[in-house]
Amino acid sequence: IPLLKGWCRGEMLNEAHALMVIVPEDVEISQIEDTLQSVKCLGRVRVRGRMYNSKLDSLTVLCECKEVVDFSKVPPDILPTGGLVAWPIVMVTQSPVSPSAPSRTEHSSTAVDDGNIQELLGAHDGSAESIIRAVGDLLSKIEKPVSDSSSYRRLRVFSGTVPTPAGEEPLEHWLEQARLMVEESDCSDKEKRRRIMESLRGPALSIIKAARVTTADLKPERCLEAIESAFGSAESGEELYIAFRLMQQQPREKLSDFLKRLEQALTKVIQRGGLSVAAANRVRVEQLLRGAVAADLMLVNLKLRERKENPPSFLELLSEIRSEEEYEASRANCPDPEVTALKKQVKRLQQKVQSKKPIASVASLPVETSRNFPGTYKPTTYSDSEEYYCYRCGESGHFAAKCRNAENQAKVVRRLIQSLKKAKSRDLLSSEPTSSTTN
């Protein structure tokens, strides 16, 4: 009874509408609710929590009833449909036991005998009330907190039916939650397997039942592997790795969203054995550089090419990209026409840099062309060697066609911006005398 009161308080239930029933471990929620609803005075019954008791090898189930629990009308135990052992019922206020109910005493005594707690009965007279009181005392003394085993987030339903019915989870989402439960929960393998099985329906549940026929002590990890093998993709790790290497950023897709898609695909590759965990960071950065077709300038700012030998983790990379996206968004809220024009010109020139095509000599270009490429094709009036530089390394005095230095796109972009600003200043200066003459 103290356990029931504390449990009701933790679940914010009205004690007058709550009861506790002790059932075997393999009983499903629907069977518990149907059995208790056969007691008409309870009305509709809904299971609100379950707790496994290793000493009793049974489940203690907290139920909420639509009607007020009347201890004078509710039996101290109930025999489930097709069952041989009655389930003890615990209420906040126990009803006196009539001596004319020997069958209930037999059922309750059998249930407790199966739980191996005869030593707790002591001087009790063997009545149903005494047995229930002994079980309640045992449960109230269990050291493990109720929250450790009853407050876990229940897995959503998965049946393997295609298309996914309303109220069920698709395979990928269900597997993600199930793996998290198996990896993070500190309960026993038996409890983890029970949590998995209670969330399965139809074809999915049939797969696990068939697997338990050959392996009685089926590990929870093997349960998930069986579900994935039966309903997941049949692609091998190598095939998934090839598909991962072909992924590209979609139009208008943010770089952070593209990175998340890459991570989901990369996780599948690792799970199928297509790639080792140690190589994940390097491969992630390589594919991000290869597939990000709409975020070249951002990748330059992040300097990912220079960091391929010591790549960041997924969370570090995601944090850096989101910070860069927020910075760009804040600048976009107050656009500068001059900066916008410069960005467009830089983007066009950067595309030419990436194509790595040899640039024609200055002598073969007309004077008008040199104005379109400031800093590289200098007019004859400028003789300073700083006026032209390499589009590969950013150094002055030579062109990309003859460059032997390492590629440095960040420096090239900076030089391009400087050159564009200088070209605009020269155009303004050259236009002033013309204007005065006209006037």
Secondary structure, DSSP 8 states (H G I E B T S, - for coil): -HHHHHHHHHTT--GGGEEEEEEETT--HHHHHHHHHTSGGG-SEEEEEEEEETTTTEEEEEEEESS---TTTS-SEE--TT-SS-EEEE-SS-----TT-HHHHHHHHHHHHHTT-HHHHTT--S-HHHHHHHHHHHHHT-SS-HHHHHSS-----B---SS--TT---HHHHHHHHHHHHHH--S-HHHHHHHHHHTB-HHHHHHHHHHHHH-TT--HHHHHHHHHHHHS----HHHHHHHHHT----TT--HHHHHHHHHHHHHHHHHTTSS-GGGHHHHHHHHHHHH--S-HHHHHHHTTGGGTTS---HHHHHHHHHHHHHHHHHHHTS--HHHHHHHHHHHHHHHHHHHT-----GGGS-HHHHHHSTTTS--TT---GGG-B-TTT--BSS-GGG--S---HHHHHHHHHHHHHHHHHHHHHHHHHHHHHH-
